[in-house]
Amino acid sequence: MKYRDRESADRLQYAGLFVAIVSAHLDYVGTFFGLWKYDYEVFPVVSNYVPFSIFTLPITVMFFLQVKPKTNPCTKALLFAVFSLIALPIVDWIGIYDPIKWHYFYSFVIQFLIYLMAHYISRRKKFKWLEE
């Protein structure tokens, strides 16, 4: 709440929603095709690790978008993508995540692209009014 700018809340939420939808969808596709699996189920109905896709990634992206907004987006995307190179081996070591046919570098590239797309969405012009 301390870092939240109320004037740009809608832009941040659009970008966060985009990240949540894309990351949850890609996570579902990856588990469906057997590229990786999760040995720990938060929700018994869902086979993928929902908290990471729906909460951790979008909140991190929204934080990066808001802090130092004039910084080069590729630098922030690189920092965000490095997070996957650190987090994935840790959750693999803990026993939550099992990369069957997946390499950590693939996640690095995908996270880099997701951040750049979220940055683009957050910088879009306002939508036109429906009444015009």
Accessible surface in RSA format (square Angstrom, percent):
REM  Atomic radii and reference values for relative SASA: ProtOr
REM  Chains: A
REM  Algorithm: Lee & Richards
REM  Probe-radius: 1.40
REM  Slices: 20
REM RES _ NUM      All-atoms   Total-Side   Main-Chain    Non-polar    All polar
REM                ABS   REL    ABS   REL    ABS   REL    ABS   REL    ABS   REL
RES MET A   1   180.79  93.6 126.34  83.6  54.45 129.6 102.82  87.4  77.97 103.3
RES LYS A   2   180.44  88.0 143.27  87.9  37.17  88.5 102.12  91.9  78.32  83.4
RES TYR A   3   132.70  62.0 121.32  69.0  11.37  29.6  87.47  65.7  45.23  55.8
RES ARG A   4    99.53  41.8  77.67  39.6  21.86  52.0  40.54  55.4  58.99  35.8
RES ASP A   5    64.04  44.9  58.34  58.1   5.70  13.5  18.76  44.1  45.29  45.2
RES ARG A   6   176.91  74.3 157.58  80.3  19.34  46.0  60.54  82.7 116.37  70.5
RES GLU A   7   157.16  90.2 129.47  98.0  27.69  65.9  52.71 101.9 104.46  85.3
RES SER A   8    29.22  24.7  28.46  38.0   0.76   1.8  25.24  53.7   3.98   5.6
RES ALA A   9    15.63  14.4  13.97  21.6   1.66   3.8  15.47  21.8   0.16   0.4
RES ASP A  10    70.40  49.3  65.85  65.5   4.55  10.8  30.43  71.6  39.97  39.9
RES ARG A  11    68.34  28.7  68.30  34.8   0.03   0.1  25.36  34.7  42.98  26.0
RES LEU A  12    15.38   8.6  15.38  11.0   0.00   0.0  15.38  10.8   0.00   0.0
RES GLN A  13   111.08  62.1 105.48  77.1   5.60  13.3  36.07  76.8  75.00  56.9
RES TYR A  14   103.30  48.2  98.38  56.0   4.92  12.8  68.65  51.6  34.65  42.7
RES ALA A  15     0.00   0.0   0.00   0.0   0.00   0.0   0.00   0.0   0.00   0.0
RES GLY A  16     3.65   4.5   0.00   N/A   3.65   4.5   3.27   9.0   0.38   0.9
RES LEU A  17   109.20  60.8 103.45  74.0   5.75  14.5 106.85  75.0   2.34   6.3
RES PHE A  18    45.13  22.6  39.83  24.7   5.29  13.8  44.67  27.1   0.45   1.3
RES VAL A  19     0.14   0.1   0.14   0.1   0.00   0.0   0.14   0.1   0.00   0.0
RES ALA A  20    11.59  10.7  11.59  17.9   0.00   0.0  11.59  16.3   0.00   0.0
RES ILE A  21   103.90  59.1  98.46  73.4   5.44  13.1 102.67  73.9   1.23   3.3
RES VAL A  22    33.52  22.1  31.43  28.5   2.09   5.0  33.52  29.1   0.00   0.0
RES SER A  23     8.59   7.3   4.13   5.5   4.46  10.3   6.14  13.1   2.45   3.4
RES ALA A  24    24.47  22.5  22.75  35.1   1.72   3.9  23.19  32.7   1.28   3.4
RES HIS A  25   109.52  59.9 103.87  72.2   5.65  14.5  68.51  70.6  41.02  47.7
RES LEU A  26    69.29  38.6  66.90  47.9   2.39   6.0  66.94  47.0   2.35   6.3
RES ASP A  27    11.10   7.8   8.82   8.8   2.28   5.4   8.08  19.0   3.02   3.0
RES TYR A  28   116.67  54.5 116.67  66.4   0.00   0.0  79.92  60.1  36.76  45.3
RES VAL A  29    47.07  31.0  46.46  42.1   0.61   1.5  47.07  40.9   0.00   0.0
RES GLY A  30     1.43   1.8   0.00   N/A   1.43   1.8   1.27   3.5   0.17   0.4
RES THR A  31    24.27  17.3   6.99   7.1  17.28  41.2   6.74   9.1  17.53  26.5
RES PHE A  32   139.56  69.8 108.78  67.4  30.77  80.1 117.66  71.3  21.90  62.7
RES PHE A  33   130.72  65.4 110.08  68.2  20.64  53.7 115.11  69.8  15.61  44.7
RES GLY A  34    26.35  32.5   0.00   N/A  26.35  32.5  24.91  68.4   1.43   3.2
RES LEU A  35    48.75  27.2  48.75  34.9   0.00   0.0  48.75  34.2   0.00   0.0
RES TRP A  36    23.75   9.5  22.84  11.1   0.92   2.2  22.81  12.2   0.94   1.5
RES LYS A  37    96.88  47.3  96.12  59.0   0.76   1.8  43.96  39.6  52.92  56.4
RES TYR A  38    40.04  18.7  21.63  12.3  18.41  47.9   6.94   5.2  33.10  40.8
RES ASP A  39    87.35  61.2  49.83  49.6  37.53  88.7  26.87  63.2  60.48  60.3
RES TYR A  40   120.82  56.4 116.88  66.5   3.95  10.3  72.35  54.4  48.48  59.8
RES GLU A  41   105.25  60.4  77.86  58.9  27.39  65.2  23.56  45.6  81.69  66.7
RES VAL A  42    54.27  35.7  31.18  28.2  23.09  55.6  33.45  29.1  20.82  56.5
RES PHE A  43   101.71  50.9  99.95  61.9   1.76   4.6  99.95  60.6   1.76   5.0
RES PRO A  44   115.36  84.1  93.56  85.3  21.79  79.2  93.84  77.5  21.52 133.7
RES VAL A  45   143.77  94.6 111.75 101.2  32.02  77.2 118.32 102.8  25.44  69.0
RES VAL A  46    55.38  36.4  50.97  46.1   4.40  10.6  54.51  47.4   0.86   2.3
RES SER A  47    65.80  55.6  52.98  70.7  12.82  29.5  45.68  97.3  20.12  28.2
RES ASN A  48    12.43   8.6   8.07   7.8   4.36  10.5   0.41   1.0  12.02  11.6
RES TYR A  49    44.48  20.8  44.04  25.1   0.44   1.2  17.45  13.1  27.03  33.3
RES VAL A  50    29.55  19.4  28.73  26.0   0.82   2.0  29.48  25.6   0.07   0.2
RES PRO A  51    36.03  26.3  35.76  32.6   0.27   1.0  35.76  29.5   0.27   1.7
RES PHE A  52    49.23  24.6  48.32  29.9   0.91   2.4  49.23  29.8   0.00   0.0
RES SER A  53     4.07   3.4   4.07   5.4   0.00   0.0   0.49   1.0   3.58   5.0
RES ILE A  54    63.42  36.1  55.83  41.6   7.59  18.3  55.83  40.2   7.59  20.6
RES PHE A  55   114.69  57.4 114.24  70.8   0.46   1.2 114.69  69.5   0.00   0.0
RES THR A  56    52.95  37.7  45.41  46.0   7.54  18.0  30.13  40.5  22.82  34.5
RES LEU A  57     4.95   2.8   4.95   3.5   0.00   0.0   4.95   3.5   0.00   0.0
RES PRO A  58     6.06   4.4   6.06   5.5   0.00   0.0   6.06   5.0   0.00   0.0
RES ILE A  59   103.89  59.1 103.21  76.9   0.68   1.6 103.21  74.3   0.68   1.9
RES THR A  60    30.90  22.0  27.39  27.8   3.51   8.4  18.28  24.6  12.62  19.1
RES VAL A  61     0.00   0.0   0.00   0.0   0.00   0.0   0.00   0.0   0.00   0.0
RES MET A  62    46.50  24.1  45.82  30.3   0.68   1.6  40.33  34.3   6.16   8.2
RES PHE A  63    85.76  42.9  79.60  49.3   6.16  16.0  85.09  51.6   0.67   1.9
RES PHE A  64    37.94  19.0  37.02  22.9   0.91   2.4  37.94  23.0   0.00   0.0
RES LEU A  65     2.75   1.5   0.00   0.0   2.75   6.9   0.28   0.2   2.47   6.6
RES GLN A  66    38.86  21.7  24.76  18.1  14.10  33.6  18.50  39.4  20.36  15.4
RES VAL A  67    50.97  33.5  45.72  41.4   5.25  12.6  50.42  43.8   0.54   1.5
RES LYS A  68   148.90  72.6 136.43  83.7  12.47  29.7  87.17  78.5  61.72  65.7
RES PRO A  69    77.67  56.6  67.42  61.5  10.25  37.3  67.42  55.7  10.25  63.7
RES LYS A  70   196.98  96.1 162.09  99.5  34.89  83.1 113.43 102.1  83.56  89.0
RES THR A  71    48.56  34.5  35.96  36.5  12.60  30.0  35.19  47.3  13.37  20.2
RES ASN A  72    84.57  58.3  74.00  71.5  10.57  25.5  26.34  63.4  58.23  56.3
RES PRO A  73    39.75  29.0  39.62  36.1   0.13   0.5  39.75  32.8   0.00   0.0
RES CYS A  74    61.31  46.4  59.47  66.3   1.84   4.3  18.87  47.8  42.44  45.8
RES THR A  75    75.13  53.4  70.57  71.5   4.56  10.9  53.98  72.5  21.16  32.0
RES LYS A  76    18.65   9.1  18.03  11.1   0.62   1.5  16.78  15.1   1.88   2.0
RES ALA A  77     0.00   0.0   0.00   0.0   0.00   0.0   0.00   0.0   0.00   0.0
RES LEU A  78    89.07  49.6  89.07  63.7   0.00   0.0  89.07  62.6   0.00   0.0
RES LEU A  79   106.51  59.3 101.41  72.6   5.09  12.8 103.57  72.7   2.93   7.9
RES PHE A  80     0.84   0.4   0.29   0.2   0.55   1.4   0.31   0.2   0.53   1.5
RES ALA A  81     0.00   0.0   0.00   0.0   0.00   0.0   0.00   0.0   0.00   0.0
RES VAL A  82    52.72  34.7  52.72  47.7   0.00   0.0  52.72  45.8   0.00   0.0
RES PHE A  83    69.77  34.9  66.98  41.5   2.79   7.3  69.45  42.1   0.32   0.9
RES SER A  84     3.32   2.8   3.10   4.1   0.21   0.5   3.28   7.0   0.04   0.1
RES LEU A  85    67.73  37.7  56.40  40.4  11.32  28.5  56.40  39.6  11.32  30.5
RES ILE A  86   101.83  57.9  96.34  71.8   5.50  13.2 100.48  72.4   1.35   3.7
RES ALA A  87    15.00  13.8  11.16  17.2   3.84   8.7  14.95  21.1   0.05   0.1
RES LEU A  88    21.07  11.7  21.07  15.1   0.00   0.0  21.07  14.8   0.00   0.0
RES PRO A  89    48.43  35.3  43.10  39.3   5.32  19.4  44.15  36.4   4.28  26.6
RES ILE A  90    86.30  49.1  84.78  63.2   1.52   3.7  86.30  62.1   0.00   0.0
RES VAL A  91    38.75  25.5  38.75  35.1   0.00   0.0  38.75  33.7   0.00   0.0
RES ASP A  92    49.21  34.5  39.58  39.4   9.63  22.8   2.56   6.0  46.65  46.5
RES TRP A  93   216.09  86.7 185.95  90.0  30.14  70.8 165.28  88.1  50.81  82.4
RES ILE A  94   103.47  58.9  71.68  53.4  31.79  76.6  77.53  55.8  25.94  70.4
RES GLY A  95    35.75  44.1   0.00   N/A  35.75  44.1  26.22  71.9   9.53  21.3
RES ILE A  96    30.50  17.4  30.50  22.7   0.00   0.0  30.50  22.0   0.00   0.0
RES TYR A  97     7.88   3.7   5.94   3.4   1.94   5.0   4.10   3.1   3.78   4.7
RES ASP A  98    47.70  33.4  47.70  47.5   0.00   0.0   5.66  13.3  42.04  41.9
RES PRO A  99    30.64  22.3  14.68  13.4  15.96  58.0  14.68  12.1  15.96  99.2
RES ILE A 100    89.36  50.9  57.70  43.0  31.66  76.3  62.71  45.2  26.65  72.3
RES LYS A 101   141.95  69.2 118.17  72.5  23.78  56.6  80.46  72.4  61.48  65.5
RES TRP A 102    50.08  20.1  30.64  14.8  19.44  45.7  31.95  17.0  18.13  29.4
RES HIS A 103   109.91  60.1 107.16  74.5   2.75   7.0  78.34  80.7  31.57  36.7
RES TYR A 104    51.27  23.9  50.92  29.0   0.35   0.9  45.06  33.9   6.21   7.7
RES PHE A 105   108.37  54.2 108.23  67.0   0.14   0.4 108.23  65.6   0.14   0.4
RES TYR A 106   110.46  51.6 107.57  61.2   2.89   7.5  65.28  49.1  45.18  55.7
RES SER A 107    14.78  12.5  12.83  17.1   1.95   4.5   6.05  12.9   8.73  12.2
RES PHE A 108    30.71  15.4  30.71  19.0   0.00   0.0  30.71  18.6   0.00   0.0
RES VAL A 109    60.45  39.8  59.39  53.8   1.06   2.6  60.45  52.5   0.00   0.0
RES ILE A 110    55.31  31.5  54.75  40.8   0.56   1.4  55.27  39.8   0.04   0.1
RES GLN A 111    19.24  10.8  19.24  14.1   0.00   0.0   1.15   2.4  18.09  13.7
RES PHE A 112    48.65  24.3  48.65  30.1   0.00   0.0  48.65  29.5   0.00   0.0
RES LEU A 113    90.75  50.5  90.52  64.8   0.23   0.6  90.52  63.6   0.23   0.6
RES ILE A 114     3.91   2.2   3.91   2.9   0.00   0.0   3.91   2.8   0.00   0.0
RES TYR A 115     0.07   0.0   0.07   0.0   0.00   0.0   0.00   0.0   0.07   0.1
RES LEU A 116    48.28  26.9  43.33  31.0   4.95  12.4  43.33  30.4   4.95  13.3
RES MET A 117    89.04  46.1  86.67  57.4   2.37   5.6  55.46  47.2  33.57  44.5
RES ALA A 118     0.00   0.0   0.00   0.0   0.00   0.0   0.00   0.0   0.00   0.0
RES HIS A 119    30.74  16.8  30.74  21.4   0.00   0.0  18.81  19.4  11.93  13.9
RES TYR A 120   133.06  62.1 130.17  74.1   2.89   7.5 107.94  81.1  25.12  31.0
RES ILE A 121    49.77  28.3  45.59  34.0   4.19  10.1  45.59  32.8   4.19  11.4
RES SER A 122     2.44   2.1   1.02   1.4   1.43   3.3   1.02   2.2   1.43   2.0
RES ARG A 123   103.29  43.4  78.51  40.0  24.78  59.0  52.36  71.6  50.93  30.9
RES ARG A 124   122.06  51.2 116.95  59.6   5.11  12.2  28.10  38.4  93.96  56.9
RES LYS A 125   182.52  89.0 169.90 104.2  12.62  30.0 114.44 103.0  68.08  72.5
RES LYS A 126   171.23  83.5 145.20  89.1  26.03  62.0  95.56  86.0  75.68  80.6
RES PHE A 127   156.81  78.4 134.97  83.6  21.84  56.8 138.70  84.1  18.11  51.8
RES LYS A 128   178.99  87.3 155.56  95.4  23.44  55.8 104.64  94.2  74.35  79.2
RES TRP A 129   186.63  74.9 177.66  86.0   8.97  21.1 150.96  80.5  35.66  57.9
RES LEU A 130   180.98 100.8 150.05 107.3  30.93  77.8 153.53 107.8  27.45  73.9
RES GLU A 131   162.64  93.4 124.24  94.0  38.40  91.4  56.07 108.5 106.57  87.0
RES GLU A 132   161.98  93.0  95.96  72.6  66.02 157.2  74.31 143.7  87.67  71.6
END  Absolute sums over single chains surface
CHAIN  1 A     9215.4       8035.2       1180.2       6414.8       2800.6
END  Absolute sums over all chains
TOTAL          9215.4       8035.2       1180.2       6414.8       2800.6
